[in-house]
């Protein structure tokens, strides 16, 4: 059976009637009580942290989906919380870390199955500097963590599609900036002669 909300929710979430239908915009409508529920993406954050060697911090998931696979620190944005507050809270909960700088990168749509239901998220990626690496500790839904050289990251070991895309894009951007810096330096040396 499909885990999409239209196949899971067969009764009105308000009155319990089975007189529900889904429209093309993925909203559930109850013909008995006129209740309409929109299936929207939940806001989530993912945090990119590098050490002084340029290695990326990846966590190991303690829970499904993707238990035992790699991930970035982060999670869902709570009600009445900003994305930046979620970054700070998730870093504290998962790694005992406090951010000193938070910079938004971009957003990535995602969907995954949890508890027999497809969950849609909009994962907002942030680059972050933390106060200290000395107090890092795996907590909450993180089973462990390590810093990985960018060239050694196996993207297939990353649990979620959106996180895989975030890490892949990050590696490309860093690699391109290093190549561009090297090209510029070599070009300047050649033209200065």
Backbone as JSON, one array per atom type, in Angstrom:
{
  "sequence": "XXXXXXXXXXXXXXXXXXXXXXXXXXXXXXXXXXXXXXXXXXXXXXXXXXXXXXXXXXXXXXXXXXXXXXXXXXXXXXXXXXXXXXXXXXXXXXXXXXXXXXXXXXXXXXXXXXXXXXXXXXXXXXXXXXXXXXXXXXXXXXXXXXXXXXXXXXXXXXXXXXXXXXXXXXXXXXXXXXXXXXXXXXXXXXXXX",
  "N": [[0.84, -1.19, 0.0], [0.51, 2.23, -0.76], [2.31, 4.92, 0.77], [1.66, 7.54, 0.63], [-0.01, 10.52, 1.73], [-2.69, 10.77, 0.7], [-3.42, 8.14, 0.38], [-3.26, 7.1, 2.88], [-4.75, 8.61, 4.77], [-7.97, 8.1, 5.13], [-10.2, 8.96, 6.31], [-12.0, 11.8, 7.58], [-10.07, 14.17, 9.27], [-11.15, 15.72, 11.19], [-14.0, 15.19, 11.72], [-14.22, 12.47, 11.36], [-15.58, 11.25, 9.31], [-16.0, 9.19, 6.37], [-16.33, 10.43, 4.03], [-14.42, 11.76, 2.33], [-12.32, 13.5, 0.02], [-9.57, 13.94, -2.2], [-8.03, 16.76, -3.6], [-6.42, 18.09, -6.56], [-4.35, 19.68, -5.62], [-3.33, 18.4, -3.46], [-4.91, 18.59, -1.15], [-7.04, 17.55, 1.46], [-10.48, 17.1, 1.53], [-13.47, 17.28, 3.34], [-16.67, 16.2, 2.75], [-18.75, 16.19, 4.5], [-18.36, 17.86, 6.84], [-17.14, 20.08, 5.76], [-14.45, 20.49, 6.21], [-11.12, 21.27, 5.39], [-7.95, 20.03, 4.75], [-4.66, 20.81, 4.19], [-1.95, 19.22, 2.69], [1.14, 19.89, 3.44], [4.64, 20.82, 3.22], [6.84, 20.21, 5.91], [8.88, 22.39, 7.83], [12.41, 22.14, 8.06], [15.8, 21.95, 9.29], [19.23, 21.76, 8.23], [22.61, 21.36, 9.0], [25.75, 22.55, 8.04], [28.97, 22.03, 9.0], [32.35, 22.73, 9.24], [35.71, 21.75, 10.06], [39.0, 23.07, 11.02], [40.59, 21.92, 9.08], [39.01, 21.77, 6.89], [37.28, 19.65, 6.78], [34.13, 17.97, 6.75], [31.52, 17.82, 9.12], [29.71, 14.99, 9.81], [26.88, 13.21, 10.96], [25.76, 10.13, 12.53], [22.79, 8.43, 12.06], [20.54, 7.64, 14.66], [18.01, 6.72, 14.61], [15.24, 5.46, 12.61], [13.89, 7.11, 9.73], [16.54, 5.56, 7.88], [18.34, 4.6, 9.82], [21.55, 4.31, 11.24], [22.81, 5.28, 9.01], [24.55, 8.03, 7.35], [24.23, 11.57, 8.08], [23.4, 15.07, 8.3], [23.78, 17.34, 11.06], [20.73, 18.45, 12.56], [17.16, 19.06, 12.15], [13.56, 19.07, 12.59], [11.81, 22.21, 12.47], [10.47, 23.77, 15.25], [7.12, 24.69, 16.33], [6.42, 28.16, 16.27], [9.09, 28.88, 16.18], [12.08, 30.23, 14.83], [14.0, 29.45, 11.86], [16.71, 29.81, 12.35], [16.78, 29.71, 15.15], [16.04, 27.06, 15.42], [18.3, 25.8, 14.31], [20.25, 26.44, 16.29], [19.07, 25.18, 18.55], [18.89, 22.46, 17.71], [21.62, 21.86, 17.32], [22.54, 22.08, 19.94], [20.97, 20.06, 21.19], [21.69, 17.72, 19.74], [24.5, 17.64, 19.53], [25.7, 18.96, 21.65], [26.61, 21.53, 21.12], [27.28, 25.0, 20.49], [26.3, 27.54, 18.3], [28.36, 30.03, 16.71], [28.28, 31.54, 14.45], [25.8, 31.74, 11.96], [24.75, 30.97, 8.76], [22.52, 31.2, 6.16], [22.07, 28.96, 3.42], [20.61, 27.57, 1.22], [17.42, 26.07, 0.19], [16.03, 22.72, 0.18], [13.8, 20.4, -1.17], [12.23, 17.49, 0.26], [11.22, 14.09, 0.81], [10.19, 11.43, 2.85], [9.58, 8.17, 4.26], [7.95, 7.63, 7.26], [6.83, 5.89, 9.97], [4.93, 4.62, 8.36], [3.87, 6.61, 6.77], [4.25, 8.98, 4.19], [6.31, 11.66, 4.62], [6.6, 15.05, 3.99], [9.15, 17.43, 3.58], [10.77, 20.64, 3.82], [13.92, 21.23, 3.61], [16.14, 23.38, 5.04], [19.29, 24.52, 4.39], [22.13, 25.41, 6.28], [25.23, 27.05, 6.77], [27.53, 26.81, 9.39], [29.41, 28.07, 12.13], [30.89, 26.88, 15.06], [31.21, 27.4, 18.62], [33.13, 25.85, 20.06], [34.95, 22.84, 19.37], [35.62, 21.04, 21.25], [33.78, 20.17, 23.15], [31.97, 18.54, 21.88], [29.46, 16.08, 21.66], [27.69, 13.12, 21.04], [24.23, 13.08, 21.1], [20.67, 12.75, 21.79], [18.99, 12.03, 18.85], [21.24, 11.19, 17.53], [23.68, 8.86, 16.83], [26.4, 8.9, 16.61], [29.3, 10.75, 15.46], [31.53, 12.25, 13.05], [34.34, 13.9, 11.5], [34.75, 14.34, 8.08], [36.99, 14.13, 5.35], [36.34, 15.94, 2.39], [36.7, 14.63, -0.07], [36.47, 12.01, 0.64], [33.88, 11.36, 1.26], [31.22, 9.22, 0.98], [28.55, 9.52, -0.88], [26.4, 7.79, -1.17], [26.1, 6.66, 1.29], [24.69, 8.41, 2.76], [21.68, 9.08, 4.39], [19.22, 10.46, 3.59], [17.6, 11.86, 0.7], [17.54, 14.7, 0.34], [19.54, 15.58, 2.08], [21.73, 14.31, 1.01], [21.84, 15.72, -1.43], [22.38, 18.31, -0.47], [24.94, 17.95, 0.72], [26.37, 17.06, -1.54], [26.18, 19.34, -3.24], [27.54, 21.16, -1.6], [30.12, 20.07, -1.56], [30.77, 20.37, -4.29], [30.72, 23.19, -4.55], [32.76, 23.96, -2.77], [34.94, 22.6, -3.94], [34.97, 23.82, -6.5], [35.54, 26.48, -5.73], [38.11, 26.21, -4.68], [39.46, 25.3, -6.96], [39.08, 27.54, -8.62], [40.44, 29.52, -7.15], [43.05, 28.47, -7.26], [43.42, 28.48, -10.03], [43.28, 31.24, -10.53], [45.52, 32.14, -9.08], [47.63, 30.79, -10.43], [47.23, 31.87, -12.95], [47.74, 34.6, -12.49], [50.43, 34.43, -11.79], [51.58, 33.59, -14.23], [50.95, 35.72, -15.96], [52.24, 37.8, -14.76], [54.89, 37.58, -15.39]],
  "CA": [[0.0, 0.0, 0.0], [1.28, 3.47, -0.85], [2.39, 5.69, 2.02], [1.29, 8.94, 0.37], [-1.14, 10.9, 2.6], [-3.99, 10.51, 0.08], [-3.72, 6.71, 0.53], [-3.25, 6.75, 4.31], [-5.87, 9.27, 5.45], [-9.22, 7.74, 4.46], [-11.3, 9.55, 7.08], [-11.82, 13.22, 7.91], [-9.27, 14.36, 10.48], [-11.95, 16.49, 12.14], [-15.25, 14.54, 12.15], [-14.11, 11.02, 11.23], [-16.36, 10.77, 8.17], [-15.24, 8.62, 5.26], [-16.71, 11.19, 2.83], [-13.3, 12.66, 2.03], [-11.72, 13.38, -1.3], [-8.35, 14.74, -2.36], [-7.99, 17.57, -4.81], [-5.13, 18.04, -7.26], [-3.32, 20.38, -4.85], [-3.07, 17.55, -2.3], [-5.67, 18.92, 0.05], [-8.1, 16.62, 1.82], [-11.72, 17.84, 1.76], [-14.56, 16.47, 3.89], [-17.97, 16.62, 2.23], [-19.72, 16.24, 5.59], [-18.17, 19.03, 7.73], [-16.45, 21.13, 5.01], [-13.07, 20.66, 6.68], [-10.09, 21.1, 4.36], [-6.6, 19.9, 5.3], [-3.63, 20.89, 3.16], [-0.74, 18.44, 2.93], [2.25, 20.8, 3.17], [5.96, 20.42, 3.67], [7.26, 20.69, 7.22], [10.18, 23.07, 7.79], [13.49, 21.45, 8.75], [17.12, 22.55, 9.08], [20.4, 20.88, 8.12], [23.73, 22.24, 9.32], [27.07, 22.24, 7.49], [30.03, 22.5, 9.9], [33.68, 22.22, 8.87], [36.78, 22.04, 11.01], [40.1, 23.87, 10.46], [41.16, 21.2, 7.92], [38.02, 21.77, 5.82], [36.51, 18.4, 6.81], [32.71, 18.18, 7.04], [30.97, 17.02, 10.21], [28.52, 14.18, 9.51], [26.4, 12.42, 12.08], [25.19, 8.82, 12.22], [21.41, 8.43, 12.53], [20.2, 6.65, 15.68], [16.62, 6.31, 14.4], [14.73, 5.42, 11.24], [14.4, 6.43, 8.54], [17.98, 5.59, 7.63], [19.12, 4.31, 11.03], [22.91, 3.85, 10.98], [23.37, 5.99, 7.86], [25.08, 9.36, 7.6], [23.29, 12.68, 8.06], [23.91, 16.33, 8.84], [23.03, 17.74, 12.25], [19.54, 19.24, 12.24], [15.87, 18.44, 12.42], [12.37, 19.87, 12.32], [11.61, 23.51, 13.12], [9.32, 23.71, 16.15], [6.1, 25.74, 16.21], [6.8, 29.48, 16.79], [10.54, 28.94, 16.24], [12.69, 30.58, 13.55], [14.94, 28.44, 11.37], [17.97, 30.02, 13.06], [16.6, 29.16, 16.5], [16.06, 25.59, 15.27], [19.71, 25.42, 14.15], [20.9, 26.5, 17.6], [18.49, 24.15, 19.42], [19.29, 21.13, 17.24], [23.05, 21.67, 17.61], [22.64, 21.84, 21.39], [20.38, 18.76, 21.51], [22.34, 16.58, 19.09], [25.97, 17.61, 19.61], [26.19, 19.77, 22.75], [27.37, 22.6, 20.47], [26.65, 26.32, 20.39], [26.77, 28.23, 17.1], [28.84, 31.4, 16.83], [27.81, 32.17, 13.22], [24.83, 30.94, 11.2], [24.53, 31.58, 7.45], [21.61, 30.45, 5.31], [22.62, 28.59, 2.12], [19.45, 27.42, 0.33], [16.49, 25.03, 0.65], [15.95, 21.48, -0.6], [12.61, 19.6, -0.83], [12.51, 16.1, 0.58], [10.13, 13.26, 1.32], [10.61, 10.13, 3.33], [8.53, 7.42, 4.93], [8.13, 7.5, 8.71], [5.61, 5.35, 10.58], [3.96, 4.24, 7.35], [3.34, 7.8, 6.11], [5.22, 9.84, 3.5], [6.44, 12.98, 5.24], [7.23, 16.02, 3.09], [9.86, 18.48, 4.3], [11.59, 21.6, 3.11], [15.13, 21.27, 4.42], [16.91, 24.6, 4.85], [20.7, 24.29, 4.7], [22.86, 26.51, 6.89], [26.63, 26.88, 7.16], [27.6, 27.22, 10.78], [30.63, 27.95, 12.92], [30.52, 26.62, 16.45], [32.1, 28.02, 19.6], [34.27, 24.95, 20.29], [34.79, 21.43, 18.99], [36.08, 20.23, 22.39], [32.67, 19.64, 23.97], [31.02, 17.8, 21.05], [29.02, 14.8, 22.21], [26.5, 12.61, 20.37], [23.05, 13.03, 21.97], [19.35, 12.77, 21.16], [18.83, 11.02, 17.79], [22.54, 11.02, 16.87], [24.4, 7.72, 17.4], [27.81, 9.21, 16.56], [29.65, 11.79, 14.48], [32.94, 12.32, 12.67], [34.68, 14.84, 10.45], [35.14, 13.6, 6.88], [37.55, 14.89, 4.22], [35.29, 16.01, 1.36], [36.93, 13.63, -1.14], [36.21, 10.66, 1.17], [32.47, 11.19, 1.61], [30.44, 8.35, 0.09], [27.2, 10.08, -0.89], [25.42, 6.71, -1.06], [25.96, 6.33, 2.7], [23.86, 9.43, 3.38], [20.34, 8.5, 4.5], [18.08, 11.14, 2.97], [17.88, 12.47, -0.6], [17.83, 16.12, 0.45], [20.84, 15.74, 2.75], [22.7, 13.9, -0.02], [21.94, 16.84, -2.36], [23.05, 19.41, 0.24], [26.37, 17.61, 0.83], [26.92, 17.04, -2.89], [26.32, 20.73, -3.67], [28.59, 21.77, -0.78], [31.41, 19.56, -2.07], [31.01, 21.01, -5.59], [31.02, 24.6, -4.34], [34.1, 24.04, -2.17], [35.9, 22.17, -4.96], [35.04, 24.88, -7.51], [36.21, 27.67, -5.2], [39.53, 25.88, -4.59], [39.97, 25.29, -8.34], [39.1, 28.92, -9.11], [41.54, 30.21, -6.47], [44.3, 27.95, -7.83], [43.52, 28.98, -11.4], [43.59, 32.67, -10.48], [46.91, 32.29, -8.63], [48.49, 30.36, -11.52], [47.07, 32.83, -14.05], [48.46, 35.81, -12.11], [51.88, 34.16, -11.88], [51.97, 33.54, -15.63], [50.82, 37.03, -16.6], [53.16, 38.74, -14.11], [56.25, 37.38, -15.93]],
  "C": [[0.88, 1.25, 0.0], [1.22, 4.23, 0.47], [2.07, 7.16, 1.82], [0.07, 9.28, 1.23], [-2.51, 10.59, 2.01], [-4.39, 9.03, 0.19], [-3.78, 6.27, 1.98], [-4.46, 7.34, 5.03], [-7.15, 9.04, 4.66], [-10.44, 8.31, 5.17], [-10.96, 11.0, 7.39], [-11.06, 13.32, 9.24], [-10.03, 15.13, 11.56], [-13.17, 15.72, 12.64], [-15.23, 13.02, 12.03], [-14.88, 10.43, 10.06], [-15.45, 10.15, 7.11], [-15.6, 9.31, 3.94], [-15.64, 12.24, 2.51], [-12.83, 12.44, 0.6], [-10.48, 14.28, -1.32], [-8.44, 15.52, -3.65], [-6.59, 17.51, -5.41], [-4.01, 18.72, -6.48], [-2.97, 19.66, -3.55], [-3.74, 18.05, -1.02], [-6.79, 17.89, 0.22], [-9.34, 17.45, 2.13], [-12.79, 16.89, 2.25], [-15.89, 17.03, 3.41], [-19.03, 16.71, 3.31], [-19.57, 17.53, 6.41], [-17.44, 20.2, 7.07], [-15.02, 21.41, 5.49], [-12.12, 20.41, 5.51], [-8.73, 21.07, 5.05], [-5.6, 19.88, 4.16], [-2.42, 20.07, 3.57], [0.43, 19.31, 2.47], [3.56, 20.21, 3.65], [6.24, 21.01, 5.05], [8.65, 21.32, 7.08], [11.2, 22.28, 8.62], [14.81, 22.16, 8.44], [18.18, 21.47, 9.0], [21.63, 21.78, 8.21], [25.05, 21.69, 8.78], [28.13, 22.87, 8.4], [31.35, 21.89, 9.41], [34.68, 22.57, 9.96], [37.89, 22.83, 10.31], [40.77, 23.21, 9.26], [40.18, 21.15, 6.74], [37.21, 20.49, 5.75], [35.08, 18.71, 7.28], [32.26, 17.25, 8.16], [29.71, 16.31, 9.73], [28.16, 13.37, 10.74], [25.94, 11.05, 11.59], [23.81, 8.78, 12.85], [21.17, 7.3, 13.53], [18.81, 6.07, 15.46], [16.31, 6.18, 12.91], [13.97, 6.7, 10.94], [15.93, 6.58, 8.43], [18.85, 5.35, 8.85], [20.48, 3.74, 10.64], [23.59, 4.53, 9.8], [23.84, 7.38, 8.27], [24.01, 10.43, 7.41], [24.05, 13.94, 8.42], [23.17, 16.6, 10.14], [21.82, 18.56, 11.82], [18.27, 18.5, 12.58], [14.74, 19.41, 12.12], [12.38, 21.19, 13.09], [10.35, 23.4, 13.98], [8.34, 24.84, 15.85], [6.6, 27.0, 16.91], [8.32, 29.62, 16.96], [11.06, 29.38, 14.87], [13.63, 29.45, 13.12], [16.28, 28.57, 12.1], [17.91, 29.51, 14.5], [16.63, 27.64, 16.47], [17.48, 25.09, 15.1], [20.39, 25.37, 15.5], [20.38, 25.39, 18.53], [18.94, 22.76, 19.02], [20.77, 20.86, 17.5], [23.27, 21.37, 19.09], [22.14, 20.44, 21.72], [21.21, 17.6, 20.97], [23.84, 16.49, 19.36], [26.55, 18.39, 20.78], [27.04, 20.94, 22.23], [26.56, 23.89, 20.44], [27.2, 27.02, 19.15], [27.29, 29.63, 17.41], [28.45, 32.21, 15.6], [26.88, 31.2, 12.51], [24.57, 31.67, 9.89], [23.64, 30.66, 6.62], [22.26, 30.19, 3.96], [21.51, 28.52, 1.08], [18.56, 26.3, 0.85], [16.41, 23.89, -0.35], [14.68, 20.74, -0.21], [13.0, 18.15, -0.58], [11.21, 15.38, 0.93], [10.72, 11.93, 1.76], [9.47, 9.47, 4.08], [8.88, 7.25, 6.4], [6.8, 7.02, 9.3], [4.53, 5.01, 9.57], [3.33, 5.4, 6.6], [4.48, 8.55, 5.42], [5.16, 11.22, 4.13], [7.17, 13.88, 4.26], [7.91, 17.08, 3.94], [10.47, 19.46, 3.32], [12.79, 21.81, 4.0], [15.95, 22.5, 4.06], [18.34, 24.35, 5.31], [21.34, 25.56, 5.23], [24.32, 26.12, 7.06], [26.76, 27.47, 8.55], [29.01, 27.1, 11.32], [30.17, 27.72, 14.34], [31.6, 27.15, 17.38], [33.33, 27.16, 19.84], [33.93, 23.54, 19.83], [35.06, 20.51, 20.18], [34.95, 19.57, 23.16], [31.66, 18.84, 23.15], [30.73, 16.43, 21.65], [27.76, 14.38, 21.48], [25.37, 12.44, 21.38], [21.8, 12.84, 21.13], [19.24, 11.68, 20.1], [20.09, 10.84, 16.95], [23.3, 9.89, 17.58], [25.9, 7.98, 17.44], [28.05, 10.31, 15.53], [31.14, 11.68, 14.19], [33.11, 13.41, 11.63], [35.25, 14.06, 9.28], [35.83, 14.54, 5.88], [36.53, 14.83, 3.07], [35.46, 14.94, 0.29], [36.64, 12.21, -0.66], [34.75, 10.42, 1.53], [31.78, 10.35, 0.54], [28.99, 8.82, 0.15], [26.12, 9.01, -0.74], [25.2, 6.28, 0.39], [25.11, 7.35, 3.46], [22.39, 9.0, 3.27], [19.28, 9.15, 3.62], [18.5, 11.85, 1.68], [18.27, 13.94, -0.47], [19.2, 16.36, 1.08], [21.96, 15.35, 1.78], [22.92, 15.05, -1.02], [22.67, 18.03, -1.73], [24.55, 19.15, 0.29], [27.03, 17.62, -0.54], [27.16, 18.45, -3.41], [27.44, 21.42, -2.9], [29.97, 21.35, -1.27], [31.75, 20.24, -3.4], [31.42, 22.46, -5.42], [32.43, 24.77, -3.77], [35.16, 23.67, -3.19], [36.08, 23.23, -6.03], [35.79, 26.1, -6.99], [37.7, 27.43, -5.05], [40.15, 25.9, -5.97], [40.08, 26.71, -8.87], [40.22, 29.71, -8.47], [42.87, 29.76, -7.05], [44.5, 28.47, -9.25], [43.94, 30.45, -11.39], [45.04, 32.89, -10.07], [47.87, 31.91, -9.75], [48.44, 31.35, -12.67], [47.85, 34.1, -13.75], [49.96, 35.62, -12.21], [52.36, 34.18, -13.32], [51.97, 34.93, -16.25], [51.76, 38.05, -15.98], [54.57, 38.65, -14.67], [56.54, 38.28, -17.08]]
}
